[in-house]
């Protein structure tokens, strides 16, 4: 509303020339940017923001730190949800839903949890508005103050374990394998679309087990699902490993993570799976009767991935033409652009419809191919090519009257430089091959980037040199003495943190003992350092 | 936590005999109730609550008015979501996601909206907790007060139309057909599981159109989807009609509704579809350039159904044995109970597995049949029968060694009295027929109930007599003079409200003119009155 008021005011007020001049400059900038995105080289952060906005994925909202996920971005999330939900269910999990609001006192029941975690959050203090006695709009009704403040869930361990107390009595009630798809809120001080927003969408699994080992197995099963999803759906290679004490989830016994590399060579944590030990069971007094008839505290896990995955995907693959989307997650996999006007158009449109129908009748990766025909009459083919490249459509089919006469079309690939001539009866096969190839191209490209930017470093001077400049510097695989003190000192000096202790080393030699890159003390294996998002 | 503390205290404190006596009585009552549910005749409200809880659908939470949707209940919601989402997408809608929090000032932008609607809501005033300076837990940080309070969305018209202002410039941007699956919160004073909870899950569609007529068509398209979903998925016949001015959505031009009848003869509003006119476009200044190049305000619709549908489904079909679930929405459609112990058990389990595999390989209503084998060894067959009847499993297959020897099994139906002998090679066919029959039986039963309890009433005395007792009294089809004043007077006298003015009369004669049952003034058609949930 503010912007419009200003604009219409300026239209009627020629006295404010400097303001109008500034606005004109701004409009020109906006117009120029409509043609493309800031290049990654010029400004990576601005490039990222441009891609998110110009690919129509998300927008900032009027509420600080909260985003609007636009239909094109939400469709990516829906594909992510479907794939993950299927994998959770195949491994015996069921979905449920727990309350959005958590009594304030719950947060302090698990001591580490509240210390490390839950301070920056949205607090509900009242439950009613009333008309402003001064006649302007509405105000909070002071009579409607809650007895105890409620917190919008930043994560749901506390409210869920409060329920589990009633659900778990005997070993027969275990394991409890529950997942929730929900929104959560953390009052982020420096929000960035998808990567770090005050409100975000996620899934959070909360499981209960009779033994430590069973909980450990669960934690690793989920980590395996996350890794498989990242690599096979998102085309993002990840290192799966365990977090250091300093980086683990507040309230966990230990935390597993998958870590990806972005094109600006930072690490990005893409999913975590926590073994919570008996911490939450003790905090909420959840015991079960064991097979031997003894009361015992329950073991817990929790695990989650969020809309941050969309940010991860963009950071891994997109380019200076806009979004690049792995085909399995792309809202539109193939766009058909019919070319030609007048009398010739009808036949081209008919051929396009037939192609679209054939493609839609074909399953790729377990679902019908997602096709759009862009038959807008007022836009040029070039405009349409850019439009769909910006929005990350994987393959483009161009077909005009001459192509049709020759019974062929052109097939363009969002990440290849050349167009391919394809005979019409080969279109379906070529599209299927194109989507297969696209998926592996993206993965291989990302793996090459990671390999090229993963270094073994053995001295502190070299370590500091790698991180001498600001920004990402890839993965540094180095020895560490295992202490929090050293981790803190390294992070202080370089802003690099331990991303994880890999479960399977990237190189077998990383498993050999050595000495800590910082303290010179003994280390039995290498860990991965990086600057992170 | 409280309950446990009390119990353990009482165990150590023999002085409080009366308290212990009461507790014992309560425990006995609880045990008795575990065996079944309160009958509908004894106490319909308690019956409803029992079904929700004992069928493992939902539970009250520690946060007043908020519910925990348990896995069995959430699975019903997932099936509802899938069916509705498919219908929305088939009619050109896409999903998106808008922020949970709404600036307080937004609510007062549309005058009717705030007056009629948005007062009882959760208000966020702060964004940080801190350690209690007195050392006990956490307290709200007084420094972290928000400049403007934020409201947890009770519905999203305002925040969405604020976004649409940026998304809509020209007629080419229209129509905008967007739906959102989300949680919303309304501070209900008398919450009831599923029917009226402070937090609930729903979908809310928010569309933007160039013309009044196009918005009207959209409103009716959605109403048609809701009616079809209610009748073909939920097996609940509904009357689709328009709300009177007094009952329409605050901020709407007019509201369409689908109204169902419960077994205690009340009406229940199961879904609404609103034509918002240009009200929200004007409030948020959303205009578009028409084909003639003129700026015009956009026309809007909004529409929603919620987890209340689960309550509606229970109210329509369930019985004194527990949940009755329409097969298309049932988390488990068929349970197989293998009977027999010792040596004979292995063969029975093998036959059960084969049956389950055959059923799962069969599609019914577009999805693989959902089968569970209950092979628990410590529970009796009778226990299992009750267990799955309570939880609304549609069909039960019992198979023991003798059945197996005779190459047959027994097929029981949740809503029929007799068991059917079925030869093993006919099981798949009989299950498919059983599910088909179940679906139509439920619908027909509900339709008969509604027909038997829909009366035409022509005098005020008769009208008052129908509503003389408390509780539901069915649908009363009567003439009304069309004024708010009469509607209010009738509601005051009888607690019956106008549920809707049907789009298609239940009986053609209802379309004939007459005189108002209350005022005697002319009326051109009959409307439906009922007491409502």
Interface residues (C-beta under 8 A of the other chain):
Chain A: X1 X4 X59 X61 X62 X63 X66 X67 X68 X69 X70 X71 X73 X74 X75 X77 X78 X94 X95 X96 X97 X98 X99 X100 X101 X102 X103 X104 X105 X107 X108 X114 X118 X119 X120 X121 X122 X123 X124 X125 X126 X127 X128 X129 X130 X137 X138 X139 X140 X144 X149 X150 X151 X152 X159 X162 X163 X165 X166 X178 X182 X183 X185 X187 X199 X201 X284 X285
Chain B: X1 X4 X59 X61 X62 X63 X66 X67 X68 X69 X70 X71 X73 X74 X75 X77 X78 X94 X95 X96 X97 X98 X99 X100 X101 X102 X103 X104 X105 X107 X108 X114 X118 X119 X120 X121 X122 X123 X124 X125 X126 X127 X128 X129 X130 X137 X138 X139 X140 X144 X149 X150 X151 X152 X159 X162 X163 X165 X166 X178 X182 X183 X185 X187 X199 X201 X284 X285
